[in-house]
Amino acid sequence: MKFASEQEYLDWRARVFEFLWNEVAPRVDDIEAGKEDPADTLFARFREYDLWGLIIPTEYGGIGLDTTHYLPFLAEFAKIGGVIRVILHVHATSARAVAHYGTDEQKQRYLPRLATGESSMTLAITEPRTGSGVDVAMAGVRDGDRWVVNGQKHYITNADFADLHLLLTRTDPAGGRRGFSALVTESSAEGFSVEDMPHMMGNNGPPHGILSYNDVRVPIDDMVGAEGDGLGVFLGELEPSRVFVAASSLGTAERCLEMALDFAKQRITFGKPIAERESIKALLADMAKDIYGLKLMLEDVADKLDQGVPCSLEASIVKLHGLEVVMRVTDLAMEILGGRAYFSNYPYPFERLYREARLNALEEGTPSIQKLVIARDLLRSDLPLAAGTLGDTSSHPAGVNPALGELAPHDLTYAHDHGA
């Protein structure tokens, strides 16, 4: 980081959070309703507070936050408004991909512009008629020193204002998992167009879009990673991005607990605050328990990411758990708030936050995908408890099977003599 001490970072963070609550939070409802364009009213202010460059390395003009120091910002963005969180999360994650996988020339060309918000980049994976993995159909065909790209991407966040797009593109139809590459394209390219998508359940503002490519010519120097590395680039970014989404779940859950506590202390029924009723106390306790557990999980996996420890298992666990937590907490908060929860800003923005949190189920893989990743990683390991989040193998003496202990191996097939 560019800060000389932890206290200097904390002081700076406090100033940024003050800006977010005083200047950004009052605008969120108008932004979501389409009455205000944040590009006109807030983007320049984001630049003044370095919000575009939070995790871009300092040598390229960014703040250079590590994961541990970045997650509190995502949580705070989510507390204030999903649309703010979504805009800045996607911008930062795409910049992180360039910082981790780009060439020195690409870093020099893109990252300083991304750090100031002069440019913004989308992550373009999902397609209207296919998914987000090996079935991606967007094709790039080599033509001299260019790739000629055709196809569509949809659900693309920041599509309306971003001038750069990082695409997962099929460059070798027979290459299997090595048949994909990552290409940076520009919105000014001939043959490129953007179409707005319908209004969403939440997190509205700048609309998501459909990116269309009709014989768009992309210089070979705009490939991030080597040819065939495309899935590796995008999957490599999904690991930290899942953690980022979990931090967003934490922020929303914390805000809903704060609303529930405030209401429970003030709402009087039968002569006393509902906070004094055992049923309400139990709900508040369950909310706090969930939030505290998610917070500790995030601290653990953030430390692993910062130490460079492989943690796809933990990233999927915390993403899935974060979603489950924010779902439970928002439902419990609704039960405490009662009818107030069903109205917009009466007096809390709960109804908006409730809708916004549902996006967390879809970003970076649905719950079923997270469970597949978790189970895959567990089953691939000879000692699944080696995962730091789940246990410590140093407690097992050499040669000891942690499943059996001192018991002898047993035939679990229960084979029968069918001839008997």
C-alpha positions as CSV (number, residue, x, y, z in Angstrom):
1,M,0.0,0.0,0.0
2,K,1.0,3.6,-0.4
3,F,0.5,4.2,3.4
4,A,3.3,4.5,5.8
5,S,1.4,2.9,8.6
6,E,-1.8,1.0,9.5
7,Q,-3.0,4.1,11.3
8,E,-2.5,6.2,8.2
9,Y,-4.6,3.7,6.2
10,L,-7.3,3.8,8.8
11,D,-7.4,7.6,8.9
12,W,-7.7,7.7,5.1
13,R,-10.4,5.0,5.1
14,A,-12.4,7.0,7.6
15,R,-12.3,10.0,5.3
16,V,-13.5,7.9,2.4
17,F,-16.3,6.3,4.4
18,E,-17.4,9.8,5.5
19,F,-17.6,10.8,1.8
20,L,-19.6,7.7,1.0
21,W,-22.2,8.3,3.7
22,N,-22.5,12.0,3.3
23,E,-22.4,12.4,-0.5
24,V,-23.1,9.0,-2.1
25,A,-25.7,7.4,0.1
26,P,-28.3,10.2,-0.4
27,R,-28.1,9.7,-4.1
28,V,-28.5,5.9,-4.3
29,D,-32.3,5.8,-4.6
30,D,-32.3,8.3,-7.4
31,I,-29.5,6.4,-9.2
32,E,-31.4,3.1,-8.9
33,A,-34.6,4.7,-10.1
34,G,-32.8,6.1,-13.2
35,K,-33.3,9.7,-12.1
36,E,-29.5,10.4,-11.8
37,D,-26.5,9.2,-13.8
38,P,-23.6,8.5,-11.5
39,A,-21.2,9.1,-14.4
40,D,-22.4,12.7,-14.3
41,T,-22.5,13.3,-10.6
42,L,-20.2,10.9,-8.8
43,F,-17.5,9.4,-11.1
44,A,-15.2,12.5,-10.8
45,R,-15.6,12.4,-7.0
46,F,-14.7,8.7,-7.0
47,R,-11.5,9.8,-8.7
48,E,-10.8,12.4,-6.0
49,Y,-11.1,9.7,-3.4
50,D,-9.0,7.1,-5.4
51,L,-12.0,4.7,-5.5
52,W,-11.1,3.6,-9.0
53,G,-7.7,2.5,-8.1
54,L,-8.2,0.7,-4.8
55,I,-6.4,-2.5,-5.7
56,I,-4.3,-1.3,-8.7
57,P,-0.6,-1.4,-7.8
58,T,0.9,1.9,-6.7
59,E,3.5,1.8,-9.5
60,Y,0.6,2.3,-11.9
61,G,-1.1,5.1,-9.9
62,G,-3.4,3.0,-7.7
63,I,-3.7,2.7,-3.9
64,G,-2.4,-0.9,-4.0
65,L,-4.6,-2.3,-1.2
66,D,-4.2,-6.0,-0.4
67,T,-7.3,-8.2,0.0
68,T,-7.4,-7.7,3.8
69,H,-7.6,-3.9,3.4
70,Y,-9.8,-4.0,0.4
71,L,-12.7,-6.1,1.8
72,P,-13.9,-3.4,4.2
73,F,-14.5,-1.1,1.2
74,L,-16.7,-3.7,-0.6
75,A,-18.7,-4.2,2.6
76,E,-19.2,-0.5,3.0
77,F,-20.2,0.0,-0.7
78,A,-22.8,-2.8,-0.2
79,K,-24.2,-1.1,3.0
80,I,-24.7,2.1,1.1
81,G,-26.0,0.8,-2.2
82,G,-25.7,-2.2,-4.4
83,V,-25.3,-0.2,-7.6
84,I,-22.2,1.5,-6.1
85,R,-20.7,-1.8,-5.0
86,V,-21.4,-3.4,-8.4
87,I,-19.8,-0.6,-10.4
88,L,-16.6,-0.4,-8.4
89,H,-16.3,-4.2,-7.8
90,V,-16.4,-5.1,-11.5
91,H,-14.0,-2.2,-12.4
92,A,-11.5,-3.3,-9.7
93,T,-11.7,-7.0,-10.6
94,S,-11.1,-6.5,-14.3
95,A,-8.1,-4.2,-13.4
96,R,-6.8,-6.9,-11.1
97,A,-6.9,-9.4,-14.0
98,V,-4.7,-7.1,-16.1
99,A,-2.3,-6.6,-13.2
100,H,-2.0,-10.3,-12.6
101,Y,-1.9,-11.7,-16.1
102,G,-1.1,-8.8,-18.4
103,T,2.3,-8.0,-20.1
104,D,4.4,-5.1,-18.9
105,E,3.2,-3.2,-21.9
106,Q,-0.4,-3.9,-21.2
107,K,-0.1,-2.9,-17.6
108,Q,1.6,0.4,-18.6
109,R,-1.1,1.0,-21.3
110,Y,-4.2,0.2,-19.2
111,L,-3.7,0.4,-15.5
112,P,-2.9,4.1,-15.1
113,R,-6.1,4.9,-17.0
114,L,-8.1,2.4,-14.9
115,A,-6.6,3.8,-11.7
116,T,-8.0,7.3,-12.3
117,G,-11.3,6.2,-13.8
118,E,-10.3,7.7,-17.2
119,S,-11.1,4.2,-18.5
120,S,-13.1,1.3,-17.2
121,M,-13.1,-2.3,-18.2
122,T,-15.8,-5.0,-18.1
123,L,-15.4,-8.7,-17.5
124,A,-17.2,-10.3,-20.4
125,I,-17.7,-14.1,-20.0
126,T,-21.4,-15.1,-20.1
127,E,-23.3,-15.4,-23.4
128,P,-27.0,-15.4,-24.2
129,R,-27.2,-18.9,-25.6
130,T,-24.3,-20.6,-23.7
131,G,-22.8,-20.4,-20.2
132,S,-19.6,-19.1,-18.7
133,G,-17.1,-21.9,-19.2
134,V,-16.1,-24.4,-21.9
135,D,-19.3,-23.9,-23.8
136,V,-18.5,-20.3,-24.6
137,A,-19.2,-19.7,-28.4
138,M,-17.6,-16.3,-29.1
139,A,-15.0,-17.0,-31.7
140,G,-11.7,-15.3,-32.6
141,V,-10.1,-16.3,-35.9
142,R,-6.5,-15.3,-36.5
143,D,-5.9,-13.1,-39.6
144,G,-2.3,-11.9,-39.7
145,D,-1.6,-9.7,-36.8
146,R,-5.3,-9.5,-35.7
147,W,-8.0,-11.7,-34.2
148,V,-11.3,-11.3,-35.9
149,V,-14.0,-11.7,-33.2
150,N,-17.7,-12.6,-33.6
151,G,-20.4,-13.3,-31.0
152,Q,-22.2,-11.8,-28.1
153,K,-21.9,-11.5,-24.3
154,H,-24.7,-10.5,-21.9
155,Y,-25.2,-9.6,-18.3
156,I,-22.2,-7.3,-18.7
157,T,-21.9,-4.9,-15.9
158,N,-20.7,-1.3,-16.7
159,A,-21.2,-2.0,-20.4
160,D,-22.8,1.4,-21.0
161,F,-19.8,3.5,-19.8
162,A,-16.8,1.2,-20.0
163,D,-14.5,1.8,-22.9
164,L,-12.6,-1.5,-22.5
165,H,-13.8,-5.1,-22.4
166,L,-11.9,-8.3,-21.3
167,L,-13.4,-11.2,-23.3
168,L,-13.3,-14.9,-22.9
169,T,-13.0,-16.0,-26.6
170,R,-12.7,-19.4,-28.3
171,T,-9.5,-19.2,-30.4
172,D,-9.0,-22.9,-31.1
173,P,-12.2,-25.0,-31.7
174,A,-10.3,-28.2,-31.1
175,G,-8.3,-27.1,-28.1
176,G,-10.6,-28.2,-25.4
177,R,-10.0,-26.2,-22.2
178,R,-6.9,-24.8,-23.9
179,G,-9.0,-23.5,-26.7
180,F,-9.9,-20.2,-25.1
181,S,-8.0,-16.9,-24.9
182,A,-8.6,-13.5,-23.1
183,L,-8.7,-10.5,-25.4
184,V,-9.0,-6.8,-24.5
185,T,-11.3,-4.9,-27.0
186,E,-12.2,-1.3,-27.1
187,S,-15.7,0.2,-27.4
188,S,-14.5,2.3,-30.3
189,A,-13.7,-0.8,-32.5
190,E,-15.6,-1.0,-35.8
191,G,-18.2,-3.7,-35.6
192,F,-18.8,-3.4,-31.9
193,S,-22.1,-2.4,-30.3
194,V,-23.9,-2.3,-26.9
195,E,-27.5,-3.0,-26.2
196,D,-29.1,-2.2,-22.9
197,M,-30.7,-5.1,-21.0
198,P,-34.1,-5.0,-19.1
199,H,-34.5,-3.4,-15.7
200,M,-33.2,-5.7,-13.0
201,M,-34.6,-6.7,-9.6
202,G,-32.0,-4.6,-7.9
203,N,-28.6,-2.9,-8.2
204,N,-29.9,-0.7,-11.1
205,G,-28.4,2.5,-12.3
206,P,-26.0,2.1,-15.2
207,P,-27.7,-0.7,-17.1
208,H,-26.2,-4.1,-17.8
209,G,-25.7,-4.7,-21.4
210,I,-25.3,-7.1,-24.4
211,L,-22.0,-6.7,-26.2
212,S,-22.1,-7.6,-29.9
213,Y,-19.1,-8.3,-32.0
214,N,-19.4,-8.4,-35.8
215,D,-16.0,-9.0,-37.4
216,V,-14.3,-6.9,-34.8
217,R,-10.5,-6.9,-35.4
218,V,-8.4,-7.1,-32.3
219,P,-4.6,-6.7,-32.3
220,I,-2.7,-9.8,-31.2
221,D,-0.9,-7.6,-28.6
222,D,-4.3,-7.2,-26.9
223,M,-4.3,-10.8,-25.7
224,V,-4.0,-11.1,-21.9
225,G,-1.9,-14.2,-21.2
226,A,-0.8,-16.6,-23.8
227,E,-3.0,-18.1,-26.5
228,G,-5.0,-20.9,-24.7
229,D,-4.8,-19.2,-21.3
230,G,-8.2,-17.7,-21.4
231,L,-10.0,-20.0,-18.9
232,G,-7.0,-19.8,-16.6
233,V,-7.2,-16.0,-16.6
234,F,-10.9,-15.8,-15.9
235,L,-11.0,-18.7,-13.4
236,G,-8.0,-17.2,-11.7
237,E,-10.0,-14.1,-11.1
238,L,-13.1,-15.9,-10.0
239,E,-11.3,-17.1,-6.8
240,P,-10.7,-13.6,-5.3
241,S,-13.9,-12.3,-6.8
242,R,-15.9,-14.9,-4.9
243,V,-14.4,-13.6,-1.8
244,F,-15.2,-10.0,-2.9
245,V,-18.9,-11.0,-3.3
246,A,-18.9,-12.6,0.2
247,A,-17.6,-9.3,1.6
248,S,-20.5,-7.6,-0.1
249,S,-22.9,-10.0,1.6
250,L,-21.3,-9.1,4.9
251,G,-21.9,-5.4,4.4
252,T,-25.5,-5.9,3.5
253,A,-26.1,-8.3,6.5
254,E,-24.5,-5.8,8.9
255,R,-26.7,-3.0,7.7
256,C,-29.8,-5.1,8.1
257,L,-28.8,-6.0,11.6
258,E,-28.3,-2.3,12.4
259,M,-31.8,-1.6,11.1
260,A,-33.3,-4.4,13.1
261,L,-31.6,-3.3,16.3
262,D,-32.7,0.3,15.8
263,F,-36.3,-0.7,15.1
264,A,-36.5,-3.2,17.9
265,K,-35.4,-0.6,20.5
266,Q,-37.9,2.0,19.3
267,R,-41.0,0.0,18.4
268,I,-43.4,-0.2,21.4
269,T,-46.1,-2.8,21.6
270,F,-48.1,-3.6,24.7
271,G,-46.2,-1.0,26.7
272,K,-42.6,-2.0,26.0
273,P,-40.0,-2.1,23.2
274,I,-40.1,-5.3,21.1
275,A,-36.4,-5.7,21.9
276,E,-37.4,-6.9,25.3
277,R,-39.3,-9.8,23.9
278,E,-37.5,-13.2,24.0
279,S,-38.5,-14.0,20.4
280,I,-37.0,-10.8,19.1
281,K,-33.8,-11.3,21.1
282,A,-33.5,-14.8,19.6
283,L,-33.7,-13.4,16.1
284,L,-31.1,-10.7,16.8
285,A,-28.8,-13.3,18.3
286,D,-29.1,-15.5,15.3
287,M,-28.3,-12.6,13.0
288,A,-25.2,-11.6,15.0
289,K,-24.0,-15.2,15.1
290,D,-24.2,-15.5,11.3
291,I,-22.5,-12.2,10.7
292,Y,-19.6,-12.8,13.1
293,G,-18.9,-16.2,11.6
294,L,-18.8,-14.8,8.1
295,K,-16.5,-12.0,9.2
296,L,-14.0,-14.5,10.7
297,M,-14.1,-16.6,7.5
298,L,-13.4,-13.6,5.4
299,E,-10.4,-12.6,7.5
300,D,-9.0,-16.1,7.1
301,V,-9.4,-16.4,3.3
302,A,-8.2,-12.8,2.8
303,D,-5.0,-13.7,4.6
304,K,-4.6,-16.7,2.4
305,L,-5.0,-14.6,-0.8
306,D,-2.5,-12.0,0.5
307,Q,0.0,-14.8,1.3
308,G,-0.4,-16.3,-2.1
309,V,-1.8,-19.6,-0.7
310,P,-4.1,-21.5,-3.1
311,C,-7.6,-21.3,-1.7
312,S,-10.2,-22.1,-4.3
313,L,-11.9,-24.3,-1.7
314,E,-12.1,-21.6,0.9
315,A,-13.1,-19.0,-1.7
316,S,-16.1,-21.1,-2.7
317,I,-17.0,-21.9,0.9
318,V,-17.0,-18.2,1.9
319,K,-18.9,-17.2,-1.2
320,L,-21.6,-19.8,-0.5
321,H,-21.7,-19.1,3.2
322,G,-21.9,-15.3,2.6
323,L,-24.9,-15.8,0.4
324,E,-26.6,-18.0,2.9
325,V,-25.9,-15.6,5.7
326,V,-27.2,-12.5,3.9
327,M,-30.3,-14.5,2.9
328,R,-31.0,-15.6,6.5
329,V,-30.2,-12.2,8.0
330,T,-32.4,-10.2,5.6
331,D,-35.3,-12.6,6.2
332,L,-34.9,-12.3,10.0
333,A,-34.6,-8.5,9.7
334,M,-37.9,-8.5,7.7
335,E,-39.5,-10.5,10.5
336,I,-38.4,-8.0,13.1
337,L,-39.3,-4.9,11.0
338,G,-42.7,-6.3,10.1
339,G,-44.7,-4.2,7.7
340,R,-42.1,-1.5,7.6
341,A,-39.8,-3.9,5.7
342,Y,-42.2,-4.0,2.8
343,F,-42.2,-0.3,2.1
344,S,-39.4,1.7,0.5
345,N,-37.5,4.0,2.9
346,Y,-40.1,3.8,5.7
347,P,-37.8,4.8,7.3
348,Y,-35.1,2.3,6.4
349,P,-33.8,1.4,2.9
350,F,-34.4,-2.3,3.8
351,E,-36.6,-3.1,0.8
352,R,-33.8,-2.0,-1.6
353,L,-31.1,-3.9,0.3
354,Y,-33.3,-7.0,0.4
355,R,-33.5,-7.0,-3.4
356,E,-29.9,-6.1,-3.9
357,A,-28.7,-9.0,-1.8
358,R,-30.3,-11.5,-4.2
359,L,-27.8,-10.8,-6.9
360,N,-25.1,-12.4,-4.7
361,A,-26.6,-15.8,-5.4
362,L,-25.8,-15.3,-9.1
363,E,-22.4,-13.6,-9.2
364,E,-19.3,-15.7,-9.8
365,G,-21.4,-18.9,-9.8
366,T,-24.7,-20.0,-8.4
367,P,-24.9,-22.0,-5.1
368,S,-24.9,-25.3,-6.9
369,I,-21.6,-24.3,-8.7
370,Q,-20.0,-23.4,-5.4
371,K,-21.0,-26.8,-3.9
372,L,-19.5,-28.6,-6.9
373,V,-16.2,-26.7,-6.5
374,I,-16.1,-27.4,-2.8
375,A,-16.8,-31.1,-3.2
376,R,-14.4,-31.4,-6.1
377,D,-11.6,-29.9,-4.1
378,L,-12.3,-32.0,-1.1
379,L,-12.4,-35.2,-3.1
380,R,-9.2,-34.5,-5.0
381,S,-7.2,-34.2,-1.8
382,D,-5.7,-37.2,-0.1
383,L,-6.1,-35.3,3.2
384,P,-9.0,-32.9,2.6
385,L,-8.6,-31.4,6.1
386,A,-5.3,-30.0,4.9
387,A,-7.4,-27.0,3.9
388,G,-6.4,-24.4,6.4
389,T,-10.0,-23.3,6.9
390,L,-11.1,-26.8,7.8
391,G,-8.2,-28.2,9.9
392,D,-4.5,-28.6,10.5
393,T,-2.8,-31.8,9.3
394,S,0.1,-31.2,11.7
395,S,-2.0,-32.9,14.3
396,H,-1.9,-36.2,12.4
397,P,1.3,-38.3,13.0
398,A,2.9,-39.6,9.9
399,G,1.2,-42.7,8.5
400,V,-2.0,-42.2,10.5
401,N,-5.2,-42.3,8.5
402,P,-7.3,-39.4,10.0
403,A,-10.5,-41.2,9.0
404,L,-9.7,-44.5,10.7
405,G,-7.4,-43.6,13.5
406,E,-6.2,-46.9,15.1
407,L,-8.9,-49.0,13.4
408,A,-7.9,-51.4,10.7
409,P,-9.0,-50.7,7.1
410,H,-12.3,-52.4,6.3
411,D,-13.9,-53.6,3.0
412,L,-16.7,-51.1,2.5
413,T,-17.9,-52.6,-0.8
414,Y,-19.9,-55.3,1.1
415,A,-19.3,-57.8,-1.7
416,H,-21.6,-60.8,-1.8
417,D,-21.1,-64.3,-3.0
418,H,-23.9,-64.4,-5.5
419,G,-23.3,-68.1,-6.0
420,A,-24.3,-68.9,-2.5
